[in-house]
Amino acid sequence: MLHDTRTWCVAPAESAEDLARQLTETTWCCCTGFELGGYWFLNDSTSPDGAQEFAVVKKNGGKGKPVQIESITFGWCNQAQALEHIRAALEGRYDRSDFAHEVEPTIETPDQHGRCHHCA
């Protein structure tokens, strides 16, 4: 993750298809994250005007700590490409990549988060 001091407001995604649609059709605040199937998709963009880059983090990387397994620029994907990346993550295809490393993201629910300087 580029932003190790950022706090993310994470909400559940309904399905891989819904998440692919959301990540390709909407520009999100830099503090936005989604949870699906044991993974977090955390907005890791450098600014709200930049390409929508999301860190893909396995919540329990095996040692009880979150592990970032990939970083995907969903802003450059169409919905079918985004869905393929999401399915690959959920199926564990990125879990053993050379990129994988432990991270310590700060995660909040929408009720805990309220509004921050990243919120629109």
Residue frames as a rotation matrix with the C-alpha (Angstrom) as fourth column:
MET 1
0.585 0.811 0.000 0.00
0.811 -0.585 0.000 0.00
0.000 0.000 -1.000 0.00
LEU 2
-0.159 -0.608 0.778 1.23
0.549 -0.709 -0.443 3.43
0.821 0.356 0.447 -0.83
HIS 3
-0.098 0.276 0.956 -0.58
-0.516 -0.835 0.189 4.95
0.851 -0.475 0.224 2.13
ASP 4
-0.386 -0.128 -0.913 0.31
0.493 0.808 -0.322 3.20
0.780 -0.574 -0.249 5.36
THR 5
-0.950 0.074 -0.302 -1.19
0.238 -0.451 -0.860 5.98
-0.200 -0.890 0.411 7.50
ARG 6
-0.627 0.777 -0.051 -4.54
-0.582 -0.424 0.694 6.24
0.518 0.464 0.718 5.68
THR 7
-0.696 0.550 0.461 -7.75
-0.162 0.505 -0.848 5.11
-0.699 -0.665 -0.263 7.39
TRP 8
-0.884 0.388 -0.261 -10.23
-0.207 0.176 0.962 3.25
0.419 0.905 -0.076 5.19
CYS 9
-0.296 0.898 0.325 -13.99
-0.761 -0.016 -0.648 3.12
-0.577 -0.439 0.689 5.57
VAL 10
-0.948 -0.168 -0.271 -14.81
-0.296 0.779 0.553 -0.44
0.118 0.604 -0.788 4.51
ALA 11
-0.014 0.984 0.176 -18.26
-0.859 0.078 -0.507 -1.65
-0.512 -0.158 0.844 3.54
PRO 12
-0.308 -0.076 0.949 -19.28
0.135 0.983 0.122 -5.11
-0.942 0.166 -0.292 2.34
ALA 13
-0.649 0.131 -0.749 -19.64
-0.757 -0.202 0.621 -5.72
-0.069 0.971 0.230 -1.39
GLU 14
0.324 0.899 0.293 -22.67
-0.808 0.424 -0.408 -7.75
-0.491 -0.104 0.865 -2.46
SER 15
0.790 -0.082 0.608 -20.87
0.317 0.903 -0.290 -9.88
-0.525 0.422 0.739 -5.05
ALA 16
-0.316 -0.937 0.147 -17.84
0.563 -0.061 0.824 -9.96
-0.763 0.343 0.547 -7.33
GLU 17
-0.229 0.308 0.923 -20.01
0.935 -0.193 0.297 -8.68
0.270 0.931 -0.244 -10.17
ASP 18
0.824 0.566 -0.007 -21.32
0.533 -0.773 0.344 -5.78
0.190 -0.287 -0.939 -8.11
LEU 19
0.452 -0.741 -0.497 -17.81
0.291 -0.404 0.867 -4.89
-0.843 -0.537 0.033 -6.93
ALA 20
-0.463 -0.617 0.636 -16.48
0.795 0.029 0.606 -4.93
-0.393 0.786 0.477 -10.51
ARG 21
0.226 0.639 0.735 -19.26
0.830 -0.521 0.198 -2.57
0.510 0.566 -0.648 -11.54
GLN 22
0.921 0.167 -0.353 -18.62
0.358 -0.722 0.592 -0.23
-0.155 -0.672 -0.724 -8.62
LEU 23
0.202 -0.944 -0.260 -14.85
0.370 -0.172 0.913 -0.14
-0.907 -0.280 0.315 -9.15
THR 24
-0.607 -0.447 0.657 -15.14
0.752 -0.055 0.657 0.64
-0.258 0.893 0.369 -12.86
GLU 25
-0.016 0.717 0.697 -18.14
0.799 -0.410 0.440 2.98
0.601 0.564 -0.566 -12.96
THR 26
0.920 0.391 0.010 -17.53
0.282 -0.680 0.677 5.21
0.272 -0.620 -0.736 -9.93
THR 27
-0.162 -0.930 0.330 -14.71
0.085 -0.347 -0.934 7.44
0.983 -0.123 0.135 -8.73
TRP 28
0.609 0.404 -0.683 -14.34
0.612 0.310 0.728 6.82
0.506 -0.861 -0.059 -5.01
CYS 29
0.799 -0.352 0.488 -13.01
-0.563 -0.723 0.400 8.90
0.212 -0.594 -0.776 -2.13
CYS 30
-0.037 -0.944 -0.327 -9.45
-0.567 0.289 -0.772 7.96
0.823 0.156 -0.546 -1.20
CYS 31
-0.635 -0.171 0.753 -10.66
-0.766 0.264 -0.586 6.48
-0.098 -0.949 -0.299 2.10
THR 32
0.412 0.906 -0.094 -13.09
-0.907 0.399 -0.132 4.00
-0.082 0.140 0.987 0.50
GLY 33
-0.801 -0.598 -0.029 -12.73
-0.598 0.796 0.093 0.27
-0.033 0.092 -0.995 0.82
PHE 34
0.346 0.880 -0.326 -14.79
-0.863 0.435 0.257 -2.82
0.367 0.192 0.910 0.14
GLU 35
-0.532 -0.442 0.722 -14.82
-0.695 0.716 -0.074 -6.27
-0.484 -0.541 -0.688 1.73
LEU 36
0.547 0.684 -0.482 -15.62
-0.832 0.508 -0.224 -9.46
0.092 0.524 0.847 -0.11
GLY 37
0.876 -0.059 -0.479 -14.77
-0.054 0.974 -0.218 -13.10
0.479 0.217 0.850 0.55
GLY 38
0.714 -0.613 -0.339 -12.04
0.613 0.313 0.725 -12.49
-0.338 -0.725 0.600 3.13
TYR 39
-0.353 -0.819 0.453 -10.36
0.931 -0.353 0.087 -9.72
0.089 0.453 0.887 1.11
TRP 40
0.340 0.341 -0.877 -10.29
0.357 -0.909 -0.215 -5.96
-0.870 -0.239 -0.430 1.37
PHE 41
0.029 -0.275 0.961 -10.14
0.954 -0.278 -0.108 -3.79
0.297 0.920 0.254 -1.73
LEU 42
0.336 -0.013 -0.942 -8.71
0.672 -0.697 0.250 -0.52
-0.660 -0.717 -0.226 -0.39
ASN 43
0.909 0.010 0.416 -8.48
0.323 -0.649 -0.689 2.68
0.263 0.761 -0.593 -2.42
ASP 44
0.290 -0.904 -0.315 -4.77
0.712 -0.016 0.702 3.37
-0.639 -0.427 0.639 -2.65
SER 45
0.503 -0.020 0.864 -5.03
0.742 -0.503 -0.443 6.22
0.443 0.864 -0.238 -5.17
THR 46
-0.557 -0.791 -0.251 -2.73
0.824 -0.492 -0.279 9.17
0.097 -0.363 0.927 -4.74
SER 47
-0.885 0.365 -0.287 -5.60
-0.266 -0.905 -0.330 11.65
-0.381 -0.216 0.899 -5.22
PRO 48
-0.055 0.946 0.319 -9.32
0.154 0.324 -0.934 11.63
-0.987 -0.002 -0.164 -6.01
ASP 49
0.563 0.232 -0.793 -8.47
-0.647 -0.473 -0.598 12.92
-0.514 0.850 -0.116 -9.50
GLY 50
-0.466 -0.849 -0.247 -6.01
-0.847 0.348 0.403 10.13
-0.256 0.397 -0.882 -10.26
ALA 51
-0.239 0.311 -0.920 -6.51
-0.490 0.779 0.391 6.63
0.838 0.544 -0.034 -11.61
GLN 52
0.549 0.543 0.635 -8.46
-0.825 0.233 0.515 4.47
0.132 -0.807 0.576 -9.17
GLU 53
-0.320 -0.750 -0.579 -5.78
-0.393 0.661 -0.639 2.20
0.862 0.023 -0.506 -7.70
PHE 54
0.655 0.580 0.483 -6.87
-0.699 0.225 0.678 -0.37
0.285 -0.783 0.553 -5.13
ALA 55
-0.617 -0.764 0.189 -4.71
-0.765 0.525 -0.373 -2.47
0.186 -0.375 -0.908 -2.82
VAL 56
0.454 0.684 -0.571 -6.02
-0.443 0.729 0.521 -6.03
0.773 0.017 0.634 -2.62
VAL 57
-0.507 -0.609 0.610 -5.46
-0.794 0.054 -0.605 -7.28
0.335 -0.791 -0.511 0.93
LYS 58
-0.033 0.421 -0.907 -6.13
0.185 0.894 0.408 -10.75
0.982 -0.155 -0.107 2.26
LYS 59
0.551 0.352 0.756 -7.54
-0.555 -0.521 0.648 -10.12
0.623 -0.777 -0.092 5.74
ASN 60
0.652 -0.379 0.656 -5.83
-0.458 0.493 0.740 -13.15
-0.604 -0.783 0.148 7.27
GLY 61
0.439 -0.568 -0.696 -2.60
-0.845 0.003 -0.536 -13.89
0.307 0.823 -0.478 5.49
GLY 62
0.460 -0.225 -0.859 -1.94
0.065 0.973 -0.220 -17.12
0.885 0.046 0.462 7.39
LYS 63
-0.562 -0.673 -0.481 -0.04
0.603 0.065 -0.795 -15.65
0.566 -0.737 0.369 10.34
GLY 64
0.062 0.710 -0.701 -3.08
0.970 -0.208 -0.124 -13.74
-0.234 -0.672 -0.702 11.57
LYS 65
-0.303 -0.234 -0.924 -1.98
0.117 -0.971 0.207 -10.54
-0.946 -0.045 0.322 9.84
PRO 66
0.801 0.587 -0.119 -3.31
0.000 -0.199 -0.980 -8.89
-0.599 0.785 -0.159 6.69
VAL 67
-0.334 -0.879 0.341 -1.25
0.424 0.183 0.887 -9.41
-0.842 0.441 0.312 3.55
GLN 68
0.339 0.355 -0.871 -1.39
-0.629 -0.603 -0.490 -7.19
-0.699 0.714 0.019 0.50
ILE 69
0.062 -0.255 0.965 -1.40
0.392 0.895 0.212 -9.58
-0.918 0.365 0.156 -2.43
GLU 70
-0.255 -0.097 0.962 -1.87
0.964 -0.104 0.245 -7.20
0.076 0.990 0.120 -5.36
SER 71
-0.341 0.212 -0.916 -2.40
0.078 -0.965 -0.252 -3.61
-0.937 -0.158 0.313 -6.44
ILE 72
-0.362 0.339 0.868 -4.82
0.912 0.322 0.254 -3.10
-0.193 0.884 -0.426 -9.31
THR 73
-0.874 0.118 -0.471 -5.62
-0.186 -0.977 0.102 0.07
-0.448 0.177 0.876 -11.23
PHE 74
-0.322 0.850 0.416 -9.33
0.737 0.501 -0.453 -0.55
-0.594 0.161 -0.788 -11.64
GLY 75
0.273 0.377 -0.885 -9.63
-0.147 -0.893 -0.425 2.87
-0.951 0.246 -0.189 -13.25
TRP 76
-0.427 -0.503 -0.752 -7.89
-0.837 -0.095 0.540 1.38
-0.343 0.859 -0.380 -16.30
CYS 77
-0.936 0.120 0.332 -10.08
0.165 0.980 0.113 -1.76
-0.311 0.161 -0.937 -16.41
ASN 78
-0.405 0.905 -0.131 -13.38
-0.634 -0.174 0.753 -2.38
0.659 0.388 0.645 -18.06
GLN 79
0.265 0.596 0.758 -15.97
-0.963 0.207 0.174 -4.28
-0.053 -0.776 0.629 -16.05
ALA 80
0.924 0.071 -0.377 -15.01
-0.157 0.967 -0.203 -7.70
0.350 0.246 0.904 -17.47
GLN 81
0.011 -0.992 -0.122 -11.31
0.069 0.123 -0.990 -7.15
0.998 0.002 0.070 -16.69
ALA 82
-0.364 -0.081 0.928 -12.14
-0.829 -0.426 -0.363 -5.95
0.424 -0.901 0.088 -13.17
LEU 83
0.664 0.685 0.301 -14.32
-0.748 0.611 0.259 -8.99
-0.007 -0.397 0.918 -12.58
GLU 84
0.675 -0.493 -0.550 -11.49
0.124 0.810 -0.573 -11.29
0.728 0.318 0.608 -13.69
HIS 85
-0.405 -0.846 0.347 -9.08
-0.229 -0.274 -0.934 -9.61
0.885 -0.458 -0.082 -11.24
ILE 86
-0.087 0.457 0.885 -11.61
-0.987 -0.160 -0.014 -9.86
0.135 -0.875 0.465 -8.41
ARG 87
0.890 0.433 -0.143 -12.30
-0.425 0.901 0.085 -13.53
0.166 -0.015 0.986 -9.12
ALA 88
0.268 -0.878 -0.396 -8.56
0.116 0.437 -0.892 -14.23
0.956 0.193 0.219 -9.30
ALA 89
-0.522 -0.432 0.736 -8.11
-0.614 -0.409 -0.675 -12.65
0.592 -0.804 -0.052 -5.88
LEU 90
0.219 0.727 0.651 -11.07
-0.974 0.206 0.098 -14.50
-0.063 -0.655 0.753 -4.34
GLU 91
0.921 0.085 -0.380 -9.81
-0.184 0.955 -0.232 -17.81
0.344 0.283 0.895 -5.77
GLY 92
0.747 -0.659 0.093 -6.39
-0.001 0.139 0.990 -17.24
-0.665 -0.739 0.103 -4.17
ARG 93
0.720 -0.461 0.518 -4.51
0.680 0.320 -0.660 -16.89
0.138 0.828 0.544 -7.46
TYR 94
0.452 -0.568 0.688 -2.65
-0.136 -0.806 -0.576 -13.80
0.882 0.166 -0.442 -6.20
ASP 95
0.982 0.086 0.168 -1.96
-0.172 0.036 0.984 -15.09
0.078 -0.996 0.050 -2.67
ARG 96
0.590 -0.796 0.133 1.53
0.514 0.498 0.698 -16.42
-0.622 -0.344 0.703 -3.39
SER 97
0.809 -0.291 0.511 2.80
0.358 -0.445 -0.821 -13.66
0.466 0.847 -0.256 -5.64
ASP 98
-0.200 -0.964 -0.175 6.26
0.886 -0.101 -0.453 -12.18
0.419 -0.246 0.874 -5.13
PHE 99
-0.368 0.150 0.918 4.45
-0.053 -0.989 0.141 -8.92
0.928 0.003 0.372 -4.39
ALA 100
0.577 0.748 -0.326 2.67
0.257 0.213 0.943 -10.30
0.775 -0.628 -0.070 -1.29
HIS 101
-0.653 -0.757 -0.027 3.69
0.280 -0.207 -0.937 -8.66
0.704 -0.619 0.347 1.99
GLU 102
-0.118 0.587 -0.801 2.22
0.993 0.091 -0.080 -8.05
0.026 -0.804 -0.594 5.43
VAL 103
-0.543 0.063 0.837 0.49
0.115 -0.982 0.148 -4.70
0.832 0.177 0.526 5.97
GLU 104
-0.637 0.344 -0.689 -1.27
0.746 0.051 -0.664 -2.98
-0.193 -0.938 -0.289 8.84
PRO 105
-0.598 0.447 0.666 -4.19
0.222 -0.706 0.673 -1.03
0.770 0.550 0.323 7.38
THR 106
-0.902 0.415 -0.120 -6.46
-0.022 -0.320 -0.947 0.99
-0.431 -0.852 0.298 9.65
ILE 107
-0.710 0.704 0.015 -10.00
0.297 0.281 0.913 -0.17
0.638 0.653 -0.408 8.90
GLU 108
-0.836 0.548 -0.013 -13.24
-0.241 -0.389 -0.889 1.40
-0.492 -0.740 0.458 10.11
THR 109
-0.338 0.842 0.421 -16.91
0.909 0.407 -0.086 0.66
-0.244 0.354 -0.903 9.53
PRO 110
-0.288 0.300 0.909 -19.02
0.494 -0.767 0.410 3.45
0.820 0.567 0.072 8.02
ASP 111
0.782 0.618 -0.082 -20.43
0.364 -0.347 0.864 4.18
0.506 -0.706 -0.496 11.51
GLN 112
0.435 -0.711 -0.553 -16.95
0.755 -0.048 0.654 4.47
-0.491 -0.702 0.516 13.02
HIS 113
-0.376 -0.730 0.571 -15.55
0.927 -0.298 0.229 6.49
0.003 0.615 0.789 10.13
GLY 114
0.353 0.548 -0.758 -18.00
0.447 -0.811 -0.378 9.35
-0.822 -0.206 -0.531 9.85
ARG 115
0.953 -0.095 0.286 -16.25
0.215 -0.451 -0.866 11.93
0.211 0.888 -0.409 7.63
CYS 116
0.235 -0.934 -0.268 -12.55
0.636 -0.061 0.769 12.59
-0.735 -0.351 0.580 7.08
HIS 117
-0.003 -0.304 -0.953 -10.54
-0.397 -0.874 0.280 14.96
-0.918 0.379 -0.118 4.88
HIS 118
-0.939 -0.331 0.088 -10.69
-0.072 0.442 0.894 12.39
-0.335 0.834 -0.439 2.07
CYS 119
-0.311 0.905 0.289 -14.48
0.761 0.420 -0.494 12.16
-0.569 0.066 -0.820 2.09
ALA 120
-0.737 0.105 0.668 -16.29
0.504 -0.573 0.647 14.05
0.450 0.813 0.369 -0.65
